[in-house]
Structure formats: structure tokens, C-alpha cells
Amino acid sequence: MIPKEARPGDDTAGLLFYLYGPGKRDEHVDPHMVAAWDPYVPDPARSDEFSIPDLAALLDAPVRVLLGRRPPLHVFHVAVRNPPEDRQLSDEAWARVAREMMHAAGIAPHTDERGCRWVAVRHADDHIHIVATRAREDGRQPDTSWSKLRMQEVARRFEVEFDLRRLTHADGTARRWAKTGETEKATRRGLSEPPRETLQRAVREAAAGAVSDADFFARLAVAGLRVKQRVAPDGNVTGYSVALPGDRDNGQKPVFFPGTKLAPDLSLPRVRERWSGPPVNPAAAPANAWRTAAEKVRAAADQLGAGGLHEGAGDVAALGDLIVTAAVVSPYLVRSKMRKAAYEYERASRAPAARQMEGQARQLYRESNQVLARSVSVVGRNDTVAALGLLLALVTAVEASRRWHQAQEHRVQAEAAGRAGRLLHEAVEVTVGVNAAREYKPRAKRTAPRTGAGRRAATAPGSRPMVGAVQEAIPEHAREVMADPAWPALRARLVEVEKAGDDPGDVLATVAARRELNSAGSVAEVLVWRLDGWQRQRSAAAAASGSGTTAAPAHGGIDRGAPARRQGAPSPPRQPPGEEQRRKGPKRGS
């Protein structure tokens, strides 16, 4: 829950008209009042006799009768918003939030009947706006000097009570979020995210792999960003700003963001810390890049935080850079999952403490980082068998960082590490499924359907129950799987496998045998992830067989040296008679 106090204003009616109106781009839905200083105040949206100007006049009445000097900006405005992933609150719950926020801000204390007047308006599912006037009923002005801090404390309590995502404030580690205007501008331009988000990711990837100032700025240029360096009179570079091509302000000038406006650890001094320590030795044969990096990561996990708080802060920062680089060079079938893990771990990489750069774990993470950045481009990115070892090592490393944050009582950082660890675990299981599909050799199918008394009649693909397939493939886990909340999702994946022409029991047994299941918190969920990887690889192989080239995205990750078809890859599905001709169209002259 995020309370954001806006700048004071002087137009109560104008603000209310905006809140009750359609919005700048018709984004306001069902504007209505959820609470007010007086429970009997009519809602202009629900009354034909009480208008918005009437409500504004009631709110402003104590201001107009002030005996002393009237405040020039008397309108107090705060928006209280929940993150998109939180559940939707009822009007009654938002009313409680509004009353508690006004109490904490000093606008209308619970036991003070002569407090300020206020109303809370809701015009979207995820937030409310509270409007108050800075004049008490007794002619005095409220004391709101600590309003922001106290409203944040209230928000933390409601996050626990309503089971919302628990946030934090004032520890200096939060990323710089895009402002409302930036988000609206991106929507108008048809962008998938605000430029600030794109710049954060691009600068972080450049900083994670850089080894010097020159290397860092060169990587920014290669990423396609506009870069300005701030140069002191003595010739030293003291800062930088970046802009996205095409992102301009009303004056058609590029919109530059300094590194400090992107994230706390992207200022130039913090970026330079990445290569300010002892030099690293990334020497490794290209063919052994993944294995060498995995060995170093496993060794570092045992050393993380061993040198104390400040050294541990440097360790988790280096681990964050490593995850960013691993996401960039990871096999394309799991790259999106790795990027999400890097995004989630970002907060965990910034401990609320000064960081030292001499830790043993940090040195090993930096070496792993450089091994990947320098060697994987030579070997190719699509070796999921080799990448699996590194992914498993990263799961161990992130779990070690989570435990360290817990020991230091860094609650938000520990939660961020937990979310990143889950995404890495999912990437591991997807990779397991990809590898299983690449080496899969289907068993011979029965040539005749089973018929006769006591035997099940043949059914169309995708229609038969999957309970028998599970009992046959994993009998030791069958009962547990079918009682798991993830069983419907697993059954849906098995139906898709059957519709694609494979035997679901055979495929399930294949992916289950690739890696042990006894340590899984949810066997059904793990199998869903593995079947996701299976389907991604089978789809990619089918597309490659149809086009005669290896499947890979156009932007990186292409294994140019690979043959058109790998041993064990499936042949393209057979088409019904005449289907190929219909796709090609009639011959010339026919």
C-alpha cells in the first residue's frame, strides 16, 4: 500500500471535478465517495440534489471563516494505491484506510470532533483519493508536519491486516518508479513500459558486465542509448545521463535521466564500485564457461556474508550483477523467466548498509560474471544442458542471500530474494523439460485399440482422463499429485501433450525421471514447469524442422553452428491429404 501526498493546492472544486470526472483519457470508472468526515454527507455521484460545487463549498466552509491568516494553499490531497498484484479491496476496507490515514496525518484525529473536513473518492479498483481542507472547525490549522511518515506506518499495518504485498520505505534501497505522467506518455506512444523502466534495465545490464569507465559507456552506446557525460573542470567524468531515442519532451528535446534517478546503485560512483576492487581472473576455456561459473557460484554461496554486514552487502550486490548477466546470456527458452528473476532480485542486491568490496564471495561472483560475459558468446547461448548446472547453483546462492538478509532483519530484501529464488527454481525445471524433449525417443505405439468386455473404448485425443497416465508414470507420487492444487494445471498440460500426438504417460515418465522429485514442495507444480519446457522445445523443434533452420529468436541466442535437425528431434507433424496443396495455393496456370 502506497500513500502519496500531492503538492498542496487552492482549488477544491477543481480537484473534485477531476476525481469525479472521466479522467484525462477516460480511465476513471464509477467515481463515488467511500468515506467522509461526516457519514451523512451526500455523494454527488449518487444524488440528484447535491452537486460537486455543493460538496466543495462544505469542505471549504471552515477555511472561509478562519479568523487569522488563511493558508494560501489549503487543499490537502493524498492518493493511496495498492500494487497491481494485490487483491482488490472493498469500499468498506478503503473507507477504513481513509479514516486511519486522516488520523495519522493529523487532519482528523479519531477523538477530535473539531478536526478538518475531508472526503475519500474511489474511481478505480486499486486506489482512492482523499481530499481535505487545512482548517479545523475551531479555527485553527492542523499540524501535518509528520503526515508522510505516519501515513507510511499506517500503510505497513494495513499490508499485514489485508494480506497485501508488504513494502517498506526510507531505507534508501527502493528503485525509482516511473511517475504517472511517464506511464501515461508511454501508453499514448504505444510502448510496453515507460522509458525509465527500459533505461533501468539497459543501464543495469551494461554496468553488470563492464570492467572500466570506457567499457561501461561503450556498452551503453551499443545498447542504443543516448549518453551524456558530466565532466568536471579538471576533466574527470563525475556523472552521466541517458535517454531513450525518440523520447522527447514538449519542447522536442531528449528526456535524459541521471543514473541516480534510475536506481540508487546506478549512480556513477556506485557503478564504478563494480570494478574498483581487486582484479578478477575470468580465465576459462569457452567450452567450460557454464561449468566454471557454476563451480564458482557454489563456492561463493558458502562464503556469502561471512565477513560481516558491510562485506555481505557487497556480496549480495555482486550476486545481483551475476543474475543480470546470466539472464542476458541464458538459453532463449528460459530467458524471459531469468529476466524476471533478475528484476525481482534487484531489491535484494541493495542492502540498507554501506558495502565493502573485498569479500571472498563477491570476488567469486565477479569472476563468474566475467566468465559468462566473455565466454558464452563464443560457445553459444542455447546449451540448456550446460546452463542447467549454473541455474541450480544460482538457486543455492539466492537462498543463501535470503537467509543472510533474514539474519540481518532486512525483511523486504529477504522477500525479494525469495521471489527471485522461486523464479530461478521455475527456470531450472523448465530447462529440465527442455532437455528431456531434446533427448526424447518415443516408444512404439499400440497398433490396435483395446476392445472387448472390461476394456476401455478408444477415445479422441485430449478427451480421456489423465489419472491413469499419472498412476502409470509416477505411481509413488500419484496420490499426492492429484490432491495438489496444481493438479488441474498439470492435467491441462497432459491433455495438450496428447493433442500434440505424444503419449502423455510416456512424456510424464520421461520428464519425471530427469531429476528427483522427493525434495519438491509441490510435485504437481514442478511437473507443470517441466512440461512447459517440454512444450516450448517441441514447438521450437517443429518450427525448425518446418523451416530448415534452428529455432531461435531474431535478437540473439542463435546457435549458428548447429545442424538443421538434432538427433532425436521430432519430425514435423504429418498433414492430411491435400493440406499441403491448400497451404501452397493453386499451381500457375491451373
C-alpha positions in Angstrom: 0.0 0.0 0.0 1.5 3.3 -1.1 0.2 6.6 0.3 1.5 9.5 -1.9 0.9 13.0 -0.7 0.5 15.5 -3.5 1.5 19.2 -3.5 -1.0 21.4 -1.7 -3.5 23.2 -3.9 -6.0 26.0 -3.7 -8.9 24.8 -5.9 -11.1 22.3 -4.0 -13.9 22.3 -6.6 -11.4 21.8 -9.5 -9.8 18.8 -7.9 -13.2 17.2 -7.1 -14.4 17.7 -10.7 -11.3 15.8 -11.9 -11.8 13.0 -9.4 -15.5 12.6 -10.2 -14.9 13.0 -13.9 -13.9 10.6 -16.7 -10.1 11.3 -16.3 -7.8 12.6 -18.9 -8.3 9.6 -21.2 -11.5 8.0 -19.8 -9.6 5.9 -17.2 -11.9 6.8 -14.3 -14.6 4.1 -13.7 -17.6 4.6 -11.5 -16.3 7.5 -9.4 -18.0 7.5 -6.0 -17.4 8.5 -2.4 -16.4 5.8 0.1 -15.9 7.9 3.2 -16.1 11.4 4.6 -15.6 13.4 7.8 -19.4 13.2 8.3 -21.2 9.9 7.4 -24.3 11.8 6.4 -22.6 13.9 3.7 -24.4 13.1 0.3 -22.3 11.7 -2.5 -22.6 13.9 -5.7 -22.4 10.7 -7.8 -25.4 9.2 -6.1 -27.6 12.3 -5.5 -29.6 14.5 -8.0 -29.9 17.3 -5.5 -26.3 17.6 -4.2 -23.6 18.6 -6.7 -19.8 18.7 -6.7 -19.8 22.5 -6.1 -22.0 21.9 -3.1 -19.5 19.4 -1.7 -16.6 21.8 -2.4 -18.5 24.6 -0.5 -19.0 22.3 2.5 -15.3 21.4 2.6 -14.2 25.0 2.2 -16.5 26.4 4.8 -14.1 26.3 7.7 -11.4 27.9 5.5 -13.7 30.9 4.7 -14.4 31.7 8.3 -10.8 31.5 9.6 -10.1 34.4 11.9 -6.4 34.6 11.3 -4.4 34.5 8.1 -5.8 31.9 5.6 -3.4 29.4 4.2 -2.7 30.2 0.5 -2.7 26.5 -0.4 -5.4 25.0 1.7 -6.2 21.8 -0.2 -4.6 18.6 1.3 -4.6 15.7 -1.3 -3.2 12.2 -0.9 -3.7 9.2 -3.1 -3.5 5.7 -1.5 -2.7 3.0 -4.0 -2.1 -0.8 -4.0 0.4 -2.5 -6.3 -1.2 -4.3 -9.3 -0.5 -7.7 -7.9 -2.5 -7.1 -4.7 -6.1 -8.2 -4.3 -9.0 -5.8 -4.7 -10.3 -4.2 -1.6 -14.0 -3.4 -0.9 -15.4 0.1 -0.4 -15.7 -0.6 3.3 -12.0 -1.5 3.5 -11.0 1.6 1.7 -13.2 3.7 4.0 -11.2 2.3 7.0 -8.0 3.1 5.2 -9.1 6.7 4.6 -10.1 7.3 8.2 -6.8 5.9 9.5 -4.8 8.0 7.0 -6.6 11.2 8.1 -6.0 10.3 11.7 -2.3 9.6 11.2 -1.8 12.8 9.1 -3.2 15.0 11.8 -6.1 16.1 9.6 -8.9 14.5 11.6 -7.8 12.6 14.7 -10.3 10.0 15.9 -11.1 11.5 19.2 -11.2 15.1 17.9 -14.7 16.2 16.8 -13.3 19.6 15.6 -10.9 18.3 13.1 -10.7 19.1 9.4 -13.2 18.1 6.8 -12.3 15.5 4.2 -13.7 13.1 1.6 -12.4 9.9 0.0 -13.2 9.3 -3.6 -12.7 6.0 -5.4 -12.7 5.8 -9.3 -10.5 2.7 -9.8 -10.1 -0.7 -8.3 -6.7 -0.2 -6.9 -6.7 3.2 -5.2 -8.5 6.1 -3.6 -8.0 9.9 -3.4 -8.5 11.7 -0.1 -9.2 15.5 -0.3 -9.2 17.6 2.8 -9.1 21.3 3.7 -6.5 22.7 6.1 -8.8 24.4 8.5 -10.2 22.9 11.7 -13.7 23.5 13.0 -12.3 25.5 15.9 -10.5 28.0 13.6 -7.0 26.5 13.9 -4.9 24.9 11.3 -3.8 21.2 11.6 -0.3 20.1 12.3 0.7 17.9 9.3 4.5 18.1 9.7 4.8 14.4 10.1 2.0 13.3 7.9 4.0 11.4 5.3 5.9 9.3 7.8 2.8 8.5 9.9 0.8 7.5 6.8 3.5 5.2 5.7 3.4 3.5 9.2 -0.4 3.0 8.8 0.1 1.5 5.3 2.5 -1.0 6.8 -0.1 -2.1 9.3 -2.8 -2.5 6.6 -0.5 -4.6 4.5 -0.4 -7.1 7.3 -4.1 -7.0 8.1 -5.3 -7.2 4.5 -2.6 -9.7 3.4 -1.1 -7.3 0.8 2.4 -7.2 -0.6 4.5 -5.8 2.2 6.5 -2.8 1.2 9.0 -0.6 3.0 10.2 3.0 3.0 13.1 5.2 4.0 15.9 2.6 3.8 17.3 4.1 0.6 17.2 0.9 -1.4 13.9 1.3 -3.4 14.2 1.6 -7.2 13.0 4.9 -8.8 9.4 4.2 -10.1 8.0 5.7 -13.2 5.8 8.7 -12.5 2.2 8.8 -13.6 2.9 11.2 -16.4 5.7 8.9 -17.7 3.3 5.9 -17.7 0.6 7.9 -19.5 3.0 9.1 -22.1 4.2 5.5 -22.7 0.6 4.4 -23.2 0.0 7.2 -25.7 3.1 6.2 -27.7 2.1 2.5 -27.6 5.1 1.5 -25.5 5.0 -1.7 -23.4 6.7 0.2 -20.5 7.8 3.7 -19.5 11.2 4.8 -20.9 12.6 4.9 -17.3 12.0 1.2 -16.9 13.7 0.4 -20.2 16.7 2.6 -19.3 17.0 1.0 -15.8 17.3 -2.5 -17.4 19.7 -1.4 -20.1 22.0 0.5 -17.8 22.0 -2.3 -15.2 23.0 -4.8 -17.9 25.8 -2.6 -19.0 27.0 -2.0 -15.5 26.9 -5.7 -14.6 29.3 -6.7 -17.4 31.6 -3.6 -17.5 35.1 -3.6 -16.3 36.0 0.1 -16.7 34.5 3.5 -17.4 35.2 3.2 -21.1 33.7 -0.2 -21.2 30.6 0.9 -19.4 29.9 3.9 -21.7 30.7 1.8 -24.7 28.1 -0.8 -23.6 25.5 2.0 -23.2 26.2 3.2 -26.7 25.9 -0.4 -28.1 22.6 -0.8 -26.3 21.3 2.2 -28.4 21.0 4.7 -25.6 21.8 8.4 -25.9 24.5 9.2 -23.3 25.7 12.5 -21.8 28.7 12.6 -19.5 29.1 15.2 -16.8 32.7 16.4 -16.9 34.3 18.4 -14.1 36.6 21.4 -14.8 39.6 19.1 -14.2 38.5 16.8 -17.0 37.2 14.0 -14.8 33.8 12.4 -15.5 31.6 12.8 -12.4 28.3 11.6 -13.7 26.2 10.6 -16.7 22.6 10.8 -18.0 20.9 8.5 -20.5 17.9 8.9 -22.8 15.9 6.6 -25.0 15.9 7.5 -28.7 12.6 9.1 -29.6 11.6 10.0 -26.0 11.2 13.8 -26.1 9.5 16.5 -24.0 7.1 19.1 -25.2 9.9 21.2 -26.5 11.1 18.2 -28.6 14.3 17.8 -26.5 15.5 14.3 -25.5 14.4 13.3 -21.9 17.6 12.4 -20.1 17.6 10.5 -16.8 20.7 10.7 -14.5 21.8 7.4 -13.1 20.7 8.4 -9.6 17.1 8.8 -10.9 17.1 5.3 -12.2 18.2 3.4 -9.1 20.3 4.0 -6.0 23.1 1.8 -7.3 23.2 3.2 -10.8 24.9 6.5 -10.0 28.4 6.7 -11.5 30.3 6.3 -8.1 28.2 3.1 -7.3 28.7 1.8 -10.8 32.4 2.3 -10.5 32.5 0.2 -7.3 31.9 -2.9 -9.5 35.4 -2.7 -10.9 37.1 -0.8 -8.1 38.1 -3.9 -6.1 40.9 -6.4 -6.8 41.2 -7.5 -10.4 39.4 -10.7 -11.3 40.7 -13.7 -13.2 38.0 -14.8 -15.5 40.2 -17.3 -17.3 38.2 -20.3 -18.5 38.1 -22.4 -21.7 35.0 -21.3 -23.7 33.7 -24.9 -23.7 33.8 -24.9 -19.9 32.3 -21.5 -19.3 29.0 -22.7 -17.8 30.6 -25.3 -15.6 33.4 -23.0 -14.4 30.8 -20.3 -13.5 28.7 -22.8 -11.7 31.6 -24.1 -9.6 32.5 -20.5 -8.5 28.9 -19.7 -7.6 28.5 -22.8 -5.4 31.8 -21.9 -3.7 30.6 -18.3 -3.1 27.3 -19.4 -1.6 29.2 -20.9 1.4 31.1 -17.6 1.9 28.3 -15.1 1.5 28.2 -12.7 4.4 31.0 -14.5 6.3 32.8 -11.2 6.7 30.0 -9.3 8.4 27.3 -6.8 7.5 29.3 -4.5 5.2 31.1 -7.3 3.4 27.8 -9.1 3.0 26.2 -6.0 1.4 29.0 -6.2 -1.2 28.4 -9.9 -1.7 24.7 -9.6 -2.5 25.4 -6.7 -4.8 27.8 -8.8 -6.8 25.3 -11.7 -6.9 22.7 -9.3 -8.3 25.1 -8.4 -11.2 25.7 -12.0 -11.9 22.0 -12.8 -12.2 21.6 -9.9 -14.6 24.4 -11.2 -16.8 23.1 -14.8 -16.5 19.7 -13.6 -17.7 21.3 -11.9 -20.7 23.2 -15.0 -21.9 20.8 -17.6 -20.8 19.1 -20.0 -23.3 16.3 -18.2 -25.0 13.6 -20.7 -23.9 14.1 -19.6 -20.3 15.5 -16.1 -20.9 12.2 -14.3 -20.0 12.0 -16.2 -16.7 15.6 -15.3 -15.9 15.0 -11.6 -16.7 12.0 -11.7 -14.2 14.3 -13.3 -11.6 16.9 -10.5 -12.1 14.2 -7.9 -11.8 12.9 -9.4 -8.5 16.4 -9.8 -7.0 17.3 -6.2 -7.7 16.0 -5.0 -4.3 17.8 -7.9 -2.6 21.1 -6.8 -4.2 20.8 -3.4 -2.3 21.3 -4.0 1.4 20.5 -0.9 3.6 24.1 -0.7 4.7 27.5 0.5 3.4 29.1 -2.1 1.3 32.7 -3.3 1.2 34.2 -4.8 -2.0 36.8 -7.1 -0.6 34.7 -10.2 0.3 35.6 -13.7 -0.9 32.1 -14.3 -2.1 32.0 -11.1 -4.1 35.3 -12.0 -5.8 33.9 -15.3 -6.9 30.7 -13.8 -8.1 32.6 -11.2 -10.1 34.8 -13.9 -11.6 31.7 -15.9 -12.6 30.2 -12.8 -14.1 33.2 -12.2 -16.3 33.4 -15.8 -17.3 29.9 -15.7 -18.6 30.2 -12.3 -20.3 33.3 -13.2 -22.1 33.0 -16.9 -22.9 29.3 -17.8 -23.5 29.2 -15.7 -26.7 31.8 -18.0 -28.1 30.1 -21.2 -27.2 26.5 -20.2 -27.9 23.6 -19.5 -25.6 21.3 -22.4 -26.3 23.2 -25.1 -24.5 20.5 -25.8 -21.9 22.3 -28.9 -20.6 25.4 -26.9 -19.7 23.3 -23.9 -18.4 21.3 -26.2 -16.0 24.3 -26.5 -13.6 24.6 -22.8 -13.3 20.9 -22.3 -12.7 21.0 -24.9 -9.9 24.0 -23.0 -8.4 22.1 -19.7 -8.6 19.2 -21.2 -6.8 21.5 -22.1 -3.9 23.2 -18.7 -4.0 19.9 -16.8 -3.8 18.7 -18.9 -1.0 21.9 -18.2 0.9 21.4 -14.5 0.3 17.8 -14.8 1.6 18.9 -16.4 4.8 21.6 -13.7 5.2 19.0 -10.9 4.8 16.7 -12.6 7.3 19.6 -12.8 9.8 20.2 -9.0 9.3 16.4 -8.4 9.7 16.2 -7.0 6.1 12.6 -8.1 5.6 11.9 -6.6 2.2 15.3 -7.7 0.8 14.6 -11.3 2.1 11.2 -11.3 0.5 12.7 -10.1 -2.8 15.3 -12.9 -2.7 12.5 -15.4 -2.0 10.6 -14.3 -5.1 13.7 -14.4 -7.3 14.6 -17.9 -5.9 11.2 -19.2 -6.9 11.5 -17.8 -10.5 15.0 -19.4 -10.7 13.6 -22.7 -9.5 11.0 -22.5 -12.2 13.7 -21.8 -14.8 15.5 -24.9 -13.6 12.5 -27.1 -14.1 11.7 -25.6 -17.4 15.2 -26.3 -18.5 14.9 -29.9 -17.3 11.8 -30.2 -19.5 13.6 -28.7 -22.5 16.5 -31.2 -22.1 14.1 -34.1 -21.8 12.3 -33.1 -25.0 15.6 -32.8 -26.9 16.6 -36.4 -26.0 13.2 -37.9 -26.1 12.7 -41.1 -28.1 9.0 -42.1 -28.2 8.0 -45.7 -27.5 6.3 -47.6 -30.2 2.6 -47.0 -30.2 0.0 -49.8 -30.0 -1.2 -50.7 -33.4 -4.7 -51.8 -32.4 -7.1 -50.3 -29.9 -8.2 -52.2 -26.9 -11.7 -53.5 -27.2 -13.9 -56.2 -25.7 -15.6 -56.6 -22.4 -14.0 -54.9 -19.4 -11.8 -52.8 -21.6 -11.9 -49.1 -22.2 -13.0 -48.0 -25.7 -10.8 -45.7 -27.7 -11.3 -42.0 -27.2 -10.4 -39.0 -29.2 -7.1 -37.3 -28.4 -7.3 -34.9 -25.4 -10.6 -36.3 -24.1 -9.6 -39.2 -21.9 -8.8 -38.7 -18.2 -5.2 -38.3 -17.2 -5.4 -40.1 -13.8 -4.3 -43.4 -15.4 -1.3 -41.7 -17.0 -0.2 -40.2 -13.7 -0.6 -43.5 -11.9 1.4 -45.4 -14.5 4.1 -42.8 -14.9 4.8 -41.8 -11.2 2.9 -44.3 -9.0 4.8 -43.2 -5.9 3.6 -39.6 -6.3 0.2 -40.2 -7.9 -1.9 -39.7 -4.8 0.0 -36.6 -3.7 -0.2 -35.1 -7.2 -3.9 -35.5 -7.6 -4.6 -33.9 -4.2 -2.4 -30.9 -5.1 -4.0 -27.5 -6.0 -1.7 -27.6 -9.1 -3.3 -30.8 -10.4 -5.8 -29.1 -12.8 -2.9 -27.2 -14.4 -0.9 -30.5 -14.7 -3.9 -32.3 -16.2 -4.3 -29.4 -18.8 -0.6 -29.8 -19.8 -1.0 -33.5 -20.2 -4.1 -33.0 -22.4 -2.1 -30.6 -24.6 0.7 -33.2 -24.9 -1.8 -35.8 -26.1 -3.3 -33.4 -28.6 0.2 -32.8 -30.0 0.5 -36.5 -30.8 2.6 -37.8 -27.9 1.7 -40.3 -25.2 1.1 -38.3 -22.0 2.1 -41.1 -19.7 5.3 -41.7 -21.6 6.1 -38.0 -21.6 5.3 -37.6 -17.9 7.5 -40.5 -17.0 10.3 -39.0 -19.1 10.3 -35.6 -17.5 9.8 -37.0 -14.0 12.9 -39.3 -14.4 15.1 -36.4 -15.4 15.6 -35.1 -11.8 14.4 -36.2 -8.4 11.0 -35.1 -7.1 11.2 -36.0 -3.4 12.5 -32.6 -2.4 9.8 -30.7 -4.3 7.4 -28.6 -2.3 4.7 -29.3 -4.9 5.4 -32.2 -7.2 2.5 -31.3 -9.4 3.8 -27.7 -9.8 7.3 -28.9 -10.7 5.9 -31.2 -13.3 3.8 -28.4 -14.8 7.0 -26.4 -15.2 8.9 -29.3 -16.8 6.0 -29.9 -19.2 6.1 -26.2 -20.1 9.8 -26.6 -21.0 8.9 -29.8 -22.9 6.2 -28.0 -25.0 8.5 -25.0 -25.7 11.3 -27.2 -27.0 8.9 -29.4 -29.1 7.3 -26.3 -30.6 10.7 -24.8 -31.4 11.9 -28.1 -32.9 8.8 -28.4 -35.1 9.2 -24.8 -36.3 12.9 -25.5 -37.1 12.1 -28.7 -38.9 9.5 -26.9 -41.0 11.8 -24.0 -41.9 15.0 -26.0 -42.2 16.8 -23.7 -39.7 17.4 -23.9 -36.0 14.7 -22.2 -33.9 15.9 -19.1 -32.1 14.7 -15.5 -31.7 15.9 -12.9 -34.1 17.5 -10.8 -31.3 20.3 -13.0 -30.0 20.7 -16.6 -28.9 21.1 -18.1 -32.4 23.2 -21.2 -32.5 24.6 -20.7 -36.0 26.8 -23.8 -35.9 24.0 -26.2 -35.1 22.7 -28.6 -37.7 19.2 -28.1 -39.1 17.9 -31.1 -37.1 19.3 -32.6 -34.0 19.3 -36.3 -33.3 16.1 -37.3 -31.6 14.2 -34.2 -32.7 10.7 -34.9 -33.8 9.7 -34.8 -37.4 7.1 -32.2 -38.4 3.5 -33.4 -38.0 2.0 -35.2 -40.9 -0.6 -33.2 -42.8 -3.9 -34.6 -44.0 -4.1 -35.3 -47.8 -4.4 -32.1 -49.7 -3.4 -29.9 -46.7 0.0 -29.0 -48.1 -1.6 -28.1 -51.5 -4.2 -25.9 -49.8 -1.4 -24.0 -47.9 0.7 -23.5 -51.1 -2.2 -22.4 -53.2 -3.0 -23.5 -56.8 -0.3 -24.1 -59.4 0.3 -21.5 -62.1 -2.0 -21.9 -65.0 -4.5 -24.1 -63.2 
